Every structure is written in structure tokens, then in C-alpha cells.
Amino acid sequence: MVSTFCAGAAVQAACTGQDLFAAMPEARQNAMREAAHAAPHAQGLLFRATRGDETVTLLGTYHLPDPRHEPLLAEVRPALDTAAAVLVEAGPVEEEALQAEMVRNPMLMFSDGPTLPEVLPEELWQEVMALGSSRGVPSVLLAKMRPAFLATTLAMPPCATAEIAAGKLGLDKQLIAEAEARNVPVQALEPFDTIFRIFDQIPDSETVDLLRSAVIGAEQADATAVTMGELYFAREPRLIWEFSRELSLQGGMSAETIARQLEMSERLLITQRNQNWVPVIEEALAKGPVIAAVGAMHLSGDHGVLHLLEQRGFTVERLD
């Protein structure tokens, strides 16, 4: 849930802990695989979509650093030789604009309404404070944070912080760096402030469950990070969705609440954005073949980018 909602990823080199999926009973693993594999294009990270002489290479990315990125990057490099553009969720221009806007307008991150201690049950607020403190965020700031922004903050595994601070890059940024070195244009698929527009669509009624889900993931962040990394590099990105569901169930959330939150996450983070991205991809194809590198969770499913392209007449094949 919050792991899927915040698109969190892991850093195997820095994170240590148990692979929670592998530790589950075999019957549970099989049930999650069955549920995951029922979705279109559930497995794989690298695809080609063609329509006539139009070609899109689609790469499902993992946003945080990991030494295991190199083999997948090697698989996509040949497409860079002929690419007219590399399309990503946010390029360097958009990231710079977002940082500037967050400095200019702190209310993107903080609320001028009721504070979280006033909204959350006391035990949940105490858990949030403890987790925030472990991440170096003082309670006075936590209290005023917008719930979705706080959930995003808690979703970042602490074990990844040093890697990022040291300048190590996730797969999408590594691909951007290679594209820039080859003078291949990098184009964003969406406006720089998309994530905050998504935050605006989350109703206040979801605050408690959203943060409860965030706490469940954050309390075992290292193990969760290791698990998601293992599933991603096993080229099973759809299993991350089912693992998130199972983690929340084990954390005590009801199946009904989890289903509602996952529906909201998919609608706001996946479906809406995918539908907006496909016309951008089609427009870019007017200049030649393109690479579209997006979070791996965006590729699969009935509303995934791959299925949406198929509905527009593209033929999709898995390359990895």
C-alpha cells in the first residue's frame, strides 16, 4: 500500500534484512503469484511496442540505487543507439523545478489545517513520532506535514539514504545520464508538480489509514526494502503489489480497508498517470523511435501502459 503508493524501492547493497516474501509459507507465495500473474504483462521489465514503423522500448525502472541495475541497463543500451528521445516521469529540468517550488511554497508539504496529533489516534501519532525521529524529522515538523507527504517520507528506507547522499543513482537516472552523454533528448511525461496534484486528490477521510499503512511498512523498512528489491530483480514487479497487500494484512489492517486504499493508490498513482502518458508517447514517436522509462508498477495490469498501448494498436513483446 504505502510502498506501492509511494513507489518505494530498495537498495540491496546498503539494506540488510530478511526477504519477507521468501519467508512466507509456500501456499501464500503461490496465492500471491497467482493473483499477480492474472494481470496483463505481470512479469518482465523490458518490452518493445510496435505499430507500423513506430517503435517504443519500455523499461520498468527502480528509482533507488542498486548494483544490480547494470545488467538491465546493458539490455536497454542498444535502443539508445536509435532513440529520438528518452521519456521519463521527471527529468533534470522537472526535478530542479520541483525543488525550487518546494522552497518557494512550503505549503506543498505542510498543512495549515488541524495538526496530525489532533487528527490521529494517540497510539498512531506516537508511532509516527518515533519513526519520524529515527529519520531525523522533529515532531514539530511531523505534526504539520500533509499526510501523503509524510507517508512518502516514511516510505524511504533509511538504509537508502547514504547511497543517495553519496550520489549513487537509480535506474531511471542512470539511463538519463547515458542519454545526455549521447545527446539523446530527455523529455518528461508529466508536469513537475504532478505528485502534489495527486496529494490534493486524497480525501481527509483517508488520513488515518494512509498513515497506519505507512507505519506498518516503515517499522520493518529494511526487510521491506530487501524484499521489494528481490521481487523487482526477479522481474516480478506485479508481485510487489500483492506483497504490499499481504504486509498490510499482517500488520492488522482489514481486507476491506486495504482494498480501498489499493484502489485509491492505483487510480491516483497508476491509472490516471498512465492514461496521460500514452498520448505523450505517441506524440514523441513522430520524431522516431523512443524509450519510455517509468516505474515498473506502471507497465502491468488492465490500466498499465503496455495494455493501453495494445488498445491503441501496438503489438507488445517482452524483451527480457
C-alpha positions in Angstrom: 0.0 0.0 0.0 2.2 2.9 1.1 5.0 1.0 -0.5 3.1 0.9 -3.8 1.5 4.3 -3.2 4.9 6.0 -2.7 6.7 3.9 -5.3 9.3 3.0 -2.8 12.3 0.9 -3.8 15.2 -0.8 -2.1 18.9 -0.7 -2.1 20.2 -4.2 -1.7 23.9 -3.1 -1.3 23.0 -1.0 1.8 19.9 -2.6 3.1 20.1 -5.8 5.1 17.3 -7.9 6.5 15.0 -10.9 5.8 13.3 -11.4 2.5 9.8 -11.4 3.8 8.3 -12.9 0.7 10.6 -15.8 0.7 9.9 -16.4 4.4 6.2 -16.7 3.8 4.6 -20.2 3.6 4.8 -21.7 0.1 1.0 -21.7 -0.2 0.8 -18.0 0.5 3.6 -17.3 -2.0 1.7 -19.3 -4.7 -1.5 -17.5 -4.0 0.2 -14.1 -4.4 1.9 -15.2 -7.6 -1.5 -16.4 -9.0 -3.1 -13.1 -8.2 -0.2 -11.1 -9.6 0.1 -13.2 -12.8 -3.6 -12.7 -13.6 -2.8 -9.2 -14.6 -1.6 -8.5 -18.2 2.2 -8.3 -18.6 2.7 -9.1 -14.9 6.3 -10.3 -15.4 9.2 -8.6 -17.1 10.9 -5.2 -17.0 11.8 -4.6 -20.7 9.4 -4.5 -23.6 9.0 -3.4 -27.2 5.8 -1.9 -28.6 5.4 -1.5 -32.3 2.7 -0.1 -34.6 3.7 0.0 -38.2 7.1 1.7 -38.3 6.7 3.2 -34.8 8.8 1.6 -32.0 8.7 2.2 -28.3 11.1 0.5 -25.9 9.6 0.4 -22.5 11.7 -0.1 -19.3 10.2 -0.6 -15.9 12.5 1.2 -13.5 13.5 1.1 -9.9 14.1 4.6 -8.6 16.8 4.0 -6.0 20.5 2.8 -6.4 21.4 -0.8 -6.7 24.4 -2.5 -8.2 22.1 -5.0 -9.9 20.9 -2.2 -12.3 23.8 -2.7 -14.7 22.7 -5.9 -16.5 19.3 -4.4 -17.2 20.8 -1.1 -18.3 23.0 -3.1 -20.7 19.9 -4.7 -22.2 18.4 -1.3 -23.0 21.6 0.4 -24.3 21.1 -0.8 -27.9 17.8 1.1 -28.1 19.7 4.3 -27.2 21.6 4.0 -30.5 18.5 4.8 -32.5 16.3 6.6 -29.9 15.0 10.1 -30.9 14.2 10.7 -27.2 14.1 9.1 -23.8 10.8 9.7 -22.0 10.9 9.6 -18.1 8.5 10.6 -15.3 10.6 13.5 -14.4 13.9 14.7 -16.0 16.6 17.0 -14.6 14.6 20.1 -15.5 11.5 18.9 -13.7 13.4 17.9 -10.6 15.0 21.3 -10.4 11.7 23.0 -10.9 10.1 20.8 -8.2 12.8 21.6 -5.7 12.5 25.3 -6.4 8.7 25.2 -5.9 9.0 23.3 -2.6 11.3 26.1 -1.4 9.0 28.8 -2.7 5.8 27.2 -1.4 6.3 25.1 1.8 2.5 24.6 1.9 3.0 21.9 -0.7 4.5 19.8 2.2 2.7 21.3 5.2 -0.9 21.9 6.2 -2.5 25.0 7.6 -5.4 22.8 8.9 -5.6 20.6 12.0 -2.3 19.1 13.1 -1.7 15.4 13.0 -1.8 15.0 16.8 -5.3 16.4 16.6 -6.4 14.0 13.8 -4.6 10.7 14.6 -5.4 8.3 17.4 -2.8 8.8 20.1 -1.1 5.4 19.7 -0.7 6.0 15.9 0.7 9.5 16.5 3.3 8.1 19.0 4.4 5.6 16.4 4.6 8.3 13.7 6.7 10.4 16.0 9.1 7.5 16.8 9.6 6.7 13.2 10.0 10.4 12.2 12.6 10.8 15.0 14.5 7.8 13.6 14.7 9.5 10.3 15.8 12.8 11.8 12.5 14.7 11.4 11.4 16.6 14.6 7.9 16.2 15.9 7.1 19.9 15.4 7.5 19.4 11.6 5.8 16.0 11.6 2.8 17.5 13.2 2.2 19.9 10.4 3.1 17.6 7.5 0.5 16.8 4.9 -0.4 13.1 5.4 0.6 12.0 1.9 3.9 13.8 2.1 4.6 12.3 5.5 3.7 8.8 4.2 6.2 9.4 1.3 8.9 10.4 3.9 8.3 7.3 6.0 8.4 5.1 2.9 12.0 5.9 2.2 14.1 3.1 3.8 16.8 4.7 6.0 19.3 2.2 4.6 19.0 4.0 1.2 19.8 7.5 2.5 23.6 7.1 2.5 23.6 5.7 -1.0 21.6 8.7 -2.3 23.7 11.2 -0.4 26.8 9.7 -1.9 25.4 10.5 -5.4 24.5 6.9 -6.5 21.7 6.8 -9.0 18.6 4.7 -9.6 18.0 3.1 -12.9 16.0 5.9 -14.4 18.7 8.5 -13.5 21.4 6.2 -14.8 19.5 6.0 -18.1 19.1 9.8 -18.2 22.9 10.2 -17.7 23.6 7.9 -20.6 21.1 9.6 -22.8 22.6 13.0 -22.1 26.1 11.7 -22.8 24.9 10.6 -26.2 23.0 13.9 -26.8 19.7 12.0 -26.9 16.9 14.4 -25.7 15.3 13.6 -22.3 11.6 14.5 -22.1 9.3 14.4 -19.1 6.0 12.5 -19.4 4.2 14.8 -17.0 4.4 18.3 -15.2 6.9 18.6 -12.4 4.3 19.1 -9.7 2.2 16.0 -10.6 2.8 14.3 -7.2 1.4 17.3 -5.3 -1.6 17.4 -7.5 -2.1 13.7 -6.6 -1.8 14.6 -2.9 -4.6 17.1 -3.4 -6.9 14.3 -4.5 -6.6 12.3 -1.4 -9.6 12.9 0.9 -9.0 13.8 4.6 -11.0 10.7 5.5 -8.1 8.5 4.3 -5.5 10.2 6.6 -5.6 7.6 9.5 -5.5 4.6 7.2 -2.9 6.1 4.9 -0.5 6.7 7.8 -1.3 3.4 9.5 -0.2 1.7 6.3 2.9 3.9 6.2 3.8 2.9 9.8 3.4 -0.8 9.0 5.9 -0.6 6.2 8.3 1.8 8.0 8.5 -0.4 11.1 10.3 -3.1 9.1 11.7 -0.8 6.4 15.0 -2.6 5.8 13.3 -6.0 5.4 10.6 -4.5 3.2 13.3 -2.8 1.1 15.2 -6.1 0.7 12.0 -7.9 -0.3 10.9 -5.4 -2.9 14.4 -5.4 -4.4 14.4 -9.2 -4.7 11.0 -9.2 -6.4 12.0 -6.4 -8.8 15.2 -8.0 -9.8 13.4 -11.4 -10.2 11.5 -9.4 -12.8 8.3 -9.9 -10.9 7.2 -6.3 -10.4 3.5 -7.1 -10.1 4.3 -9.3 -7.0 5.3 -6.1 -5.2 1.7 -5.0 -5.3 0.5 -8.3 -3.8 3.3 -8.3 -1.2 2.2 -4.8 -0.1 -1.3 -6.1 0.4 -0.1 -9.0 2.4 2.2 -6.8 4.5 -0.8 -4.6 5.5 -2.9 -7.7 6.3 -0.1 -9.0 8.6 0.1 -5.5 10.2 -3.5 -5.8 11.3 -5.4 -3.7 8.7 -8.7 -5.1 7.4 -9.0 -6.6 4.0 -11.7 -4.0 3.2 -9.5 -1.1 4.2 -6.6 -2.5 2.2 -8.7 -3.0 -0.9 -10.0 0.6 -0.7 -6.5 2.0 -0.2 -5.1 0.0 -3.0 -7.9 1.1 -5.3 -7.1 4.7 -4.5 -3.4 4.2 -5.0 -3.9 2.5 -8.4 -6.4 5.1 -9.5 -4.3 8.2 -8.5 -0.8 6.9 -8.9 -1.1 4.5 -11.8 -4.2 4.7 -13.9 -4.6 8.5 -14.2 -1.0 9.0 -15.0 -0.7 6.1 -17.5 -3.7 7.5 -19.4 -2.0 10.9 -19.5 1.4 9.4 -20.6 0.3 7.4 -23.6 -0.6 10.4 -25.8 2.8 11.9 -24.9 4.5 8.8 -26.0 2.5 8.7 -29.3 3.4 12.4 -30.0 7.1 11.8 -29.4 7.0 8.9 -31.9 6.6 11.4 -34.7 10.3 12.1 -34.4 11.4 8.5 -34.4 11.8 5.5 -32.0 11.7 6.4 -28.3 12.5 4.8 -25.0 9.9 5.2 -22.2 11.4 4.5 -18.8 8.8 4.5 -16.0 8.3 2.9 -12.6 7.9 -0.8 -13.1 4.4 -0.8 -11.5 3.2 1.3 -14.4 3.7 -1.3 -17.0 1.4 -4.2 -16.0 -2.3 -4.5 -15.4 -5.5 -3.7 -17.2 -4.6 0.0 -16.9 -0.9 -0.5 -17.4 1.0 1.4 -20.1 1.6 -1.8 -22.1 -2.1 -2.7 -22.2 -3.1 0.8 -23.1 -0.7 0.8 -26.0 -2.2 -2.5 -27.1 -5.6 -0.9 -27.1 -4.2 1.8 -29.4 -3.0 -0.8 -32.0 0.5 -1.5 -30.8 1.9 -5.0 -30.6 3.8 -5.7 -27.4 6.7 -8.2 -26.9 8.8 -8.8 -23.8 12.5 -8.4 -24.4 14.0 -9.7 -21.1 
